Amino acid sequence: MSKDFHIDVEMIDRCINKLKRSKAAGMDGLNVKHLMFAHRIIVQQLAQLFQIIIHVAVVPTNFGCGVIIPLIKKRDGDASSSDTGD
């Protein structure tokens, strides 16, 4: 990507508004609603952060981290899925 590419506040705002609200929080504990209802300065700071990332051409390592929570689904006929608890 070209270093003259510009990320502005409006772009960040549009991206935040397109996010699904039902997504779980990340490793930092922040979810989409935090960003949607945060003060406008947060969007400005994010735009500045992404501009710096583009300028130096380095993405912070933690940007690639995520939380995976395995969900165990009960199978039909499985003895452990009995509703009686016996």
Backbone as a chain_set.jsonl record, in Angstrom:
{"seq": "MSKDFHIDVEMIDRCINKLKRSKAAGMDGLNVKHLMFAHRIIVQQLAQLFQIIIHVAVVPTNFGCGVIIPLIKKRDGDASSSDTGD", "coords": {"N": [[0.849, -1.184, 0.0], [0.482, 2.205, -0.732], [2.386, 4.82, 0.765], [1.269, 7.298, 0.717], [-1.355, 6.977, 1.067], [-4.306, 7.899, 2.706], [-5.854, 7.79, 5.825], [-8.754, 8.841, 7.207], [-10.85, 10.456, 9.708], [-13.535, 10.12, 9.029], [-13.482, 7.765, 7.516], [-12.715, 5.861, 9.44], [-14.886, 6.106, 11.161], [-17.005, 5.219, 9.486], [-16.21, 2.554, 9.126], [-16.342, 1.533, 11.774], [-19.098, 1.768, 12.216], [-20.026, -0.18, 10.493], [-19.382, -2.55, 11.668], [-20.286, -5.666, 13.259], [-22.474, -5.681, 15.935], [-22.781, -7.723, 17.773], [-20.474, -9.121, 18.277], [-17.946, -10.669, 20.289], [-15.821, -9.385, 22.934], [-12.386, -8.401, 22.477], [-8.942, -9.33, 23.217], [-8.249, -7.166, 24.719], [-10.515, -6.525, 26.057], [-12.312, -4.795, 24.952], [-15.272, -4.148, 23.105], [-17.372, -3.868, 20.147], [-19.4, -2.043, 20.789], [-18.189, -0.376, 22.645], [-16.526, 1.149, 21.004], [-18.42, 2.324, 19.317], [-19.902, 3.986, 21.005], [-18.068, 5.596, 22.169], [-16.243, 8.611, 22.99], [-15.736, 11.147, 20.546], [-13.042, 11.712, 20.215], [-11.683, 9.308, 20.347], [-12.058, 8.091, 17.844], [-10.628, 9.887, 16.301], [-8.065, 9.493, 17.338], [-7.663, 6.809, 16.635], [-7.622, 7.026, 13.829], [-5.294, 8.538, 13.553], [-3.435, 6.723, 14.638], [-3.579, 4.581, 12.76], [-2.658, 5.926, 10.503], [-0.007, 6.371, 11.245], [0.877, 3.72, 11.402], [0.721, 2.997, 8.705], [2.58, 4.811, 7.657], [5.057, 4.053, 8.866], [5.085, 1.461, 8.113], [4.734, -0.842, 9.668], [2.999, -3.231, 11.466], [1.608, -3.485, 14.66], [2.455, -6.242, 16.747], [0.53, -7.345, 18.513], [-1.839, -6.797, 17.214], [-2.516, -8.943, 15.733], [-3.427, -10.829, 17.48], [-5.9, -12.823, 19.1], [-8.909, -14.014, 20.709], [-9.929, -17.252, 21.262], [-12.616, -19.188, 21.965], [-13.558, -22.325, 22.632], [-16.595, -23.958, 21.918], [-18.513, -26.457, 23.222], [-20.69, -28.602, 21.795], [-23.696, -30.324, 22.526], [-24.437, -33.67, 21.605], [-27.058, -35.374, 19.877], [-28.58, -38.077, 21.54], [-26.424, -38.519, 23.167], [-25.261, -39.581, 26.261], [-24.451, -37.775, 28.172], [-25.924, -35.578, 27.603], [-28.381, -35.641, 28.712], [-31.454, -34.376, 29.891], [-32.474, -34.931, 32.334], [-30.563, -35.263, 34.218], [-29.727, -37.589, 35.32]], "CA": [[0.0, 0.0, 0.0], [1.234, 3.442, -0.856], [2.488, 5.609, 1.997], [0.476, 8.511, 0.6], [-2.739, 6.615, 1.366], [-4.718, 8.652, 3.884], [-6.991, 7.303, 6.611], [-9.311, 9.978, 7.935], [-11.831, 10.181, 10.757], [-14.773, 9.647, 8.411], [-13.264, 6.375, 7.131], [-12.763, 5.068, 10.671], [-16.275, 6.15, 11.623], [-17.786, 4.321, 8.62], [-15.811, 1.17, 9.434], [-16.903, 1.181, 13.083], [-20.548, 1.614, 12.07], [-20.299, -1.396, 9.724], [-19.061, -3.729, 12.482], [-21.409, -6.359, 13.887], [-22.526, -5.339, 17.368], [-22.873, -8.912, 18.626], [-19.178, -9.775, 18.419], [-17.378, -10.676, 21.645], [-14.681, -8.5, 23.172], [-11.07, -8.936, 22.152], [-8.038, -9.556, 24.353], [-8.202, -5.94, 25.51], [-11.789, -6.356, 26.748], [-13.158, -3.841, 24.24], [-16.126, -4.682, 22.056], [-17.803, -2.889, 19.158], [-20.204, -1.001, 21.428], [-17.257, 0.586, 23.246], [-16.094, 2.06, 19.949], [-19.573, 3.063, 18.792], [-20.405, 4.976, 21.949], [-16.935, 6.326, 22.743], [-16.103, 10.026, 22.621], [-15.221, 11.37, 19.185], [-11.568, 11.756, 20.232], [-11.186, 7.946, 20.111], [-12.023, 7.895, 16.394], [-9.505, 10.7, 15.821], [-6.827, 8.819, 17.739], [-7.523, 5.611, 15.8], [-7.202, 7.479, 12.501], [-3.879, 8.914, 13.659], [-2.676, 5.484, 14.837], [-3.495, 3.85, 11.498], [-1.783, 6.696, 9.624], [1.372, 6.088, 11.676], [1.167, 2.338, 10.998], [0.984, 3.024, 7.264], [3.813, 5.578, 7.423], [6.246, 3.275, 9.255], [4.934, 0.144, 7.471], [4.859, -1.898, 10.67], [1.769, -3.478, 12.205], [1.925, -4.009, 15.993], [2.299, -7.695, 16.883], [-0.718, -7.687, 19.2], [-2.991, -6.63, 16.325], [-2.822, -10.271, 15.195], [-3.851, -11.721, 18.564], [-7.341, -12.931, 19.293], [-9.372, -14.945, 21.73], [-10.749, -18.332, 20.724], [-13.279, -19.933, 23.037], [-14.252, -23.471, 22.037], [-17.923, -24.257, 22.432], [-18.805, -27.877, 23.097], [-22.112, -28.805, 21.529], [-24.209, -31.633, 22.913], [-24.899, -34.464, 20.479], [-28.282, -36.144, 20.109], [-28.344, -39.44, 22.004], [-25.27, -38.563, 24.058], [-25.714, -39.783, 27.644], [-24.149, -36.587, 28.965], [-26.833, -34.497, 27.254], [-29.68, -35.935, 29.285], [-32.04, -33.267, 30.626], [-32.906, -35.374, 33.667], [-29.449, -35.165, 35.154], [-29.414, -38.933, 35.837]], "C": [[0.887, 1.237, 0.0], [1.242, 4.213, 0.457], [1.71, 6.917, 1.913], [-1.017, 8.234, 0.786], [-3.131, 7.29, 2.676], [-5.951, 8.024, 4.543], [-7.493, 8.487, 7.421], [-10.386, 9.525, 8.931], [-13.12, 9.606, 10.172], [-14.658, 8.179, 8.009], [-13.355, 5.459, 8.356], [-14.195, 4.997, 11.187], [-17.164, 5.21, 10.808], [-17.483, 2.86, 8.931], [-16.396, 0.701, 10.766], [-18.402, 0.93, 12.959], [-20.944, 0.38, 11.277], [-20.041, -2.672, 10.525], [-20.319, -4.338, 13.082], [-21.361, -6.111, 15.392], [-22.458, -6.565, 18.275], [-21.539, -9.629, 18.827], [-18.652, -9.64, 19.85], [-16.184, -9.724, 21.725], [-13.38, -9.197, 22.798], [-10.231, -9.117, 23.414], [-7.971, -8.337, 25.268], [-9.494, -5.67, 26.269], [-12.737, -5.38, 26.077], [-14.016, -4.556, 23.2], [-16.586, -3.539, 21.153], [-18.582, -1.74, 19.805], [-19.331, 0.044, 22.118], [-16.828, 1.618, 22.198], [-17.24, 2.923, 19.44], [-20.009, 4.203, 19.705], [-19.296, 5.781, 22.634], [-16.965, 7.784, 22.289], [-15.432, 10.125, 21.252], [-13.687, 11.371, 19.132], [-10.97, 10.373, 19.966], [-11.062, 7.682, 18.618], [-10.857, 8.696, 15.799], [-8.173, 10.027, 16.141], [-6.595, 7.544, 16.922], [-7.065, 5.976, 14.392], [-5.716, 7.839, 12.511], [-3.0, 7.671, 13.825], [-2.5, 4.732, 13.523], [-2.639, 4.596, 10.473], [-0.315, 6.437, 9.962], [1.782, 4.689, 11.25], [1.493, 2.283, 9.506], [2.313, 3.717, 6.969], [5.062, 4.757, 7.745], [6.223, 1.859, 8.689], [5.184, -1.011, 8.434], [3.541, -2.017, 11.423], [2.14, -4.049, 13.569], [1.592, -5.506, 16.098], [0.959, -8.071, 17.498], [-1.959, -7.488, 18.345], [-3.414, -7.975, 15.733], [-3.3, -11.253, 16.239], [-5.371, -11.719, 18.673], [-7.66, -13.93, 20.383], [-10.252, -15.983, 21.053], [-11.309, -19.107, 21.903], [-14.029, -21.097, 22.401], [-15.602, -23.709, 22.721], [-18.215, -25.726, 22.174], [-20.305, -28.037, 22.94], [-22.507, -30.215, 21.944], [-24.701, -32.347, 21.668], [-26.176, -35.191, 20.856], [-27.918, -37.567, 20.521], [-27.157, -39.576, 22.925], [-25.783, -38.647, 25.491], [-25.477, -38.538, 28.501], [-25.105, -35.433, 28.657], [-28.248, -34.715, 27.78], [-30.193, -34.743, 30.105], [-32.436, -33.653, 32.05], [-31.792, -35.28, 34.687], [-29.083, -36.515, 35.748], [-28.279, -39.568, 35.1]], "O": [[1.92, 1.279, 0.668], [0.241, 4.258, 1.172], [1.509, 7.579, 2.931], [-1.842, 9.141, 0.675], [-2.374, 7.256, 3.646], [-6.958, 7.765, 3.884], [-6.755, 9.066, 8.219], [-10.766, 8.355, 8.972], [-13.724, 8.707, 10.757], [-15.621, 7.425, 8.144], [-13.996, 4.41, 8.307], [-14.657, 3.934, 11.602], [-17.984, 4.487, 11.373], [-18.389, 2.03, 8.992], [-16.893, -0.421, 10.861], [-18.918, -0.025, 13.54], [-22.086, -0.07, 11.376], [-20.441, -3.757, 10.103], [-21.287, -3.637, 13.377], [-20.329, -6.31, 16.033], [-22.104, -6.436, 19.447], [-21.498, -10.66, 19.498], [-18.884, -8.637, 20.523], [-15.622, -9.319, 20.708], [-13.291, -10.425, 22.803], [-10.745, -9.063, 24.531], [-7.671, -8.463, 26.455], [-9.577, -4.71, 27.035], [-13.844, -5.154, 26.567], [-13.545, -5.456, 22.504], [-16.23, -2.382, 21.374], [-18.431, -0.587, 19.402], [-19.692, 1.219, 22.169], [-16.777, 2.815, 22.48], [-17.058, 4.109, 19.163], [-20.435, 5.257, 19.234], [-19.556, 6.549, 23.56], [-17.637, 8.132, 21.318], [-14.646, 9.257, 20.873], [-13.109, 11.057, 18.092], [-9.872, 10.271, 19.42], [-10.068, 7.11, 18.172], [-10.179, 8.219, 14.888], [-7.267, 9.999, 15.309], [-5.459, 7.236, 16.56], [-6.206, 5.3, 13.827], [-4.977, 7.489, 11.592], [-1.936, 7.581, 13.214], [-1.395, 4.293, 13.204], [-1.965, 3.965, 9.659], [0.519, 6.3, 9.067], [2.904, 4.484, 10.788], [2.432, 1.601, 9.096], [3.081, 3.258, 6.124], [6.023, 4.768, 6.975], [7.217, 1.138, 8.772], [5.772, -2.027, 8.064], [3.027, -1.032, 11.953], [2.912, -5.006, 13.639], [0.567, -5.961, 15.592], [0.319, -9.021, 17.048], [-3.034, -7.963, 18.711], [-4.55, -8.124, 15.282], [-3.556, -12.412, 15.914], [-6.029, -10.724, 18.371], [-6.774, -14.605, 20.908], [-11.206, -15.639, 20.355], [-10.561, -19.62, 22.735], [-15.024, -20.889, 21.708], [-15.714, -23.663, 23.946], [-18.167, -26.182, 21.031], [-21.087, -27.667, 23.816], [-21.759, -31.172, 21.742], [-25.302, -31.736, 20.784], [-26.361, -35.581, 22.009], [-27.045, -38.188, 19.915], [-26.904, -40.671, 23.426], [-26.647, -37.865, 25.888], [-26.222, -38.283, 29.447], [-25.103, -34.423, 29.362], [-29.193, -34.055, 27.346], [-29.457, -34.173, 30.912], [-32.703, -32.782, 32.878], [-32.05, -35.224, 35.889], [-28.204, -36.582, 36.608], [-27.894, -40.695, 35.411]]}, "num_chains": 1, "name": "protein.A"}
